[in-house]
Amino acid sequence: MQVWGRFLAKRFKVSGFSGRYAFSSQPKDGFEQVDRKNQDQANEHNEQTCQNPDHIHNVDKAKRQKQFEDKMTPEEFEELKKEHEKYYQQQEEMRQQQKDLAEKLEKYRPKYDGSIYELKNAEKYVEDQIRKFDWNTYVISKYYPSAVRTAFFSLNYYNIELMRIPEMTKETNLIMGKLDFWQESINQIFQDQPMKEPVSVCLHDACKKNPISKNLMTKLINARRYEADHPRLNSISELAYLAEQIRSNMIYLNLQLLRIDYKDNLAVHQAASSVGRCLGIIDYIRRIPYNLRKYRLYMPEDINRKYNVSVRNLWDRVEGKPKDQLFDVVLEVASYAKKSLDESKQYQKDLPPQAFRAFLHAVEAEQYLIDLEKANFNVFDRSLNANSYIQLPLQVFQAAKNKQFLYHNK
């Protein structure tokens, strides 16, 4: 065993066996000196690589490029080089266009100083959302007193939030859960403990400053519950009832903002019922293109059966457009809405002073029915509401000037 140890010590220059692999650092001959020199060069290369991680990638890329160039003729290489330069130039132009577009959009992006849950920022957020998603309401808001305008925005955006819930999902349980959230939010608002949510903050301030009824706000939630529980409506009267429960109650909330006592005024109730029924039905007509994307058609089943219309056989696969039977359904439903709107004309002169402001949405509904008839009741026609940014403000101005809620009052 000792002989074997002396042999290893002599062969590998082990100095004193201080460790199991404690080899001597002295070179054995010239070959080891060359290895040490190569090792130093490798260490230096590794240090450079660590300092510049792209070094290896650039070297490999240069090698591949040289190999590729050796296989090409000079003409092919020049042509490929021009194509690469053109490609990089296009990429640079696209990046510059995106940068310019981001700078332009930055001007229109709402800027809030502080938290969105602060009242001032929450009111600005709600107003921006109304201007973006409900232009008609934004135009009509100019004819409300400035003291109640923010409350008017809050109530209408609250209705928009409820309307979006069934459109976001098909699951009834999810719809009910979101409606329960808004019901809890309304309860906390009237307990003076609003949730940390912009719409709730604005509604809380509106309810403190104005005589807004909790019962009316709850009826809006109950109407959406009824809509979720009844994905199919049996008759036009059921659709009219649901439309009235939503839009007529919105008219009553607007009357409360205007401090108008309507409880004992029969003309106000009749006008609110007729106008609300018309507005609600038009809302469902406008949502037809969006609902069809999710294979839903929220129209009365008796009228659908009358014209043999269903979601499955609705589209003409040859021409790639809906069948004309759908437009027949829209015609009959729109005729019912027009009849309800015509009934409201007789109550215009019997309304209390300034009450017409709560009914100004009828101006936009009246013009929509006219445009729908011109489009042959094609709800997909792009001409519908095409001139609303110019035509609607003028019509609302003329109606408000005459203290009426209809522009074509003939």
C-alpha positions, 0 to 999 in steps of 0.5 A, a space after each residue: 500500500 505504501 509502495 502504491 502511494 509513493 508511485 502516485 506521489 511520484 507520477 502526479 507530483 502530489 505534495 504531501 497528500 494535503 487533500 484527496 486531489 491536492 495536485 501540485 501546481 508546478 508544471 510537469 513539462 512544456 505541454 502543461 505550460 501551453 495548456 495553462 496559456 490556452 486556459 488563460 486565453 479561455 478565461 479572458 474570453 469568458 470574462 469578455 463574454 460575461 461583460 457582453 452577452 451579445 458577443 457570442 450571438 454576434 459572432 455566430 451571426 457573423 459566421 452564418 452570414 459569411 457562410 450564406 454570402 459565400 453561396 450567393 452571387 454578388 448580384 443576389 447578395 446586393 438584391 438581398 441587402 436592398 430587401 433587408 434595408 427596405 424591410 428595416 426602413 418599413 419597420 422604423 416607419 411603423 414604429 414612428 407612426 405608432 409613436 406619433 399615434 400614442 402622442 395624439 391619443 395622449 391628448 384625449 386620455 383623461 387625466 385624473 389628479 389623485 385617486 379615481 375614488 375621489 368625488 371630483 375624479 369619479 364625476 369626471 370619469 363618469 362624464 367621460 364614459 357618457 360622452 364616449 358610450 352614450 352621445 345622445 344622453 351627453 347632448 341632452 345633459 346640456 338642457 339640465 341645470 348645472 347643479 344636477 348635471 353630474 347626478 344626471 350623468 351618474 344615473 344614466 351611467 348606472 343604467 348603462 352598467 346594468 344594461 351591459 351585464 347580460 351582454 357580457 355573459 350568458 351564464 345566469 348565475 354570473 348575471 345574478 351575481 353582478 346584479 346582487 353586487 349593484 343591489 348591495 351597492 345601492 343599499 350601502 349608498 343609502 346607508 351612507 357607506 358607498 363602495 370604493 367604486 366610481 359609479 357608487 361614489 357619484 351615486 352617493 353624492 347624487 342621492 345626498 344632494 337630490 331627492 332620489 328614490 331608492 325604490 326606483 333604482 331597485 326597480 331597474 335591477 329587478 327589471 334586469 333580473 327579469 330579463 335574465 330569467 326570461 331569455 325568451 319573451 312570449 309576446 310584444 306586450 311582455 317586451 313592452 312591460 320590460 321596456 317600460 320598467 326600465 326606461 319609464 323609471 329612468 324618466 321618473 328619476 330625471 323628474 326627481 332631479 328636476 324637483 317635479 312632483 309627478 305622483 298626482 299628475 296623470 298626464 306625467 304618468 301617461 307620458 312617462 309610460 308611453 315614452 318609456 315603452 318606446 325608448 325601451 323597445 328601441 333599445 332592444 332593436 338597437 341591440 339586435 346586431 350585438 346580440 346576434 353575435 352571441 346567438 341571441 335574438 331578444 324579440 317576441 317569440 310570437 312574432 318570430 314564429 309568425 315570420 319563421 325567424 330563429 337564430 339558427 335559420 336567420 342567415 342567408 349562407 349564399 349571400 352572407 346576410 340576414 334574411 328579409 324575415 328578420 326585417 319583417 320582425 323589426 318592422 312589426 316591433 318598431 311599429 308598436 314603438 311608433 304607436 306608443 310614441 304617438 300616444 305621448 304627443 297628446 300629453 305634451 301640453 299638460 306637463 308641468 313646466 320644465 318637465 319636458 326636459 326629462 322626456 328629451 330622449 324621445 327626440 332621438 327615438 323619434 329620429 331613429 324610427 324615421 331613419 329605420 324606416 328609410 333603411 327599410 328596417 335593416 338594423 345593420 344599415 350604417 346610415 342609422 344615426 350617421 348624422 346624430 352628431 350634427 342633426 340630434 343637437 339641433 333637433 333637441 335645441 328646437 324641441 327644448 326651445 318650444 318646451 316640448 319633447 318631440 321635434 316632429 310634432 305633427 
